């Protein structure tokens, strides 16, 4: 599409926002009305921790894209090949 890696990553993060908000609207009332003691507080701590980790992950991703525009996706491509191969091999071995 002609977008830079940094712009496409920013756009994909924007696309995820309505999905996260929608899931929160559906799931938070269930957490509030559950009978398990402390589940809402634990989930709130988890939500805050995941938000902080996500922020720094996106920050690192943007920094990586900004400094390595040409070869920015190469590590991700190697990761996909390795994980995909591992999944395929494990499917044949575990049968």
N, C-alpha and C positions, 0 to 999 in steps of 0.2 A: 504494500500500500504506500510505500515511500516514507513511512514514519521512521524517525530515529528510534533506537532501542529504548532510550530513556522516555520518550513520549508514549510509546506503546505500553511500557510498563506502568506509567502513570495512568493511562487510560484503562488498563485492566484493573487497577486498584479502584478506580472510580466505579467500574462496573460491578465490583464486588460489594460496594457499600449498600445498595438497596436490598441485596440478598441477606446480608448480615442483619440489617435493621428488621427485615421481615421475619427472619428466624427468631430474633429477640422478642418481637411482638407476640409470636406464637408460643415460645417456650418460657418466657419469664413468668407469666401467670401460673403455669404449671409448677414451676419451682416454688413460687410463693405459697401455693396451696397444698404442697406435698406434706406428708406426715413425718418425713425424715428430719430429725432435729439438726439444724445447722447447715442443711444442704444449700440454702440460698446464699448464706455467707461464704461457704466454700466456693460456690460457683462464681460469686462476685470477685473473690480473690483470684480465681483462675482467669476470669475475664480480664481483670486489670493486668495480670502477669502476661497473658497472651497479647494484649494490646501493646504493652511496652516492648515485648519481643518482636511483634510485627512491625512496630515503628522503626526499631533499629535495623531490622532485616531489610525493610524497604529503603531506609537511608543508605545502608551498605550496598544494596542493589543499584540504587541511583548513582552512587559514587563510582561503582564498578562500571556502569554503562557510560558515565561521563568520561572516564579516563581510558576506556578500552572500546571505543565505538565500533571498530572494525571487527575485532575478534571476541566481542563480548559474550556471544552465545556459545562459543566453543566448549567451555567447561560444562555448561548445561547439556550440550549434545553428548559429550562423553559420559556424563552422569546418566542420561537416558539410555544410552547404549549398554552401559554396565548393569543398570538396574533391570532393564528389559531382558537382557541375556540371563541374568540371575533368576528372574521370575520364570522364564521359559525353561531353563535347566531344572529349577526346583520342581516344576510341574511334571517333567518327565521322570525325575528321580523319585519323587514322592508317590507316584502311581503304583 
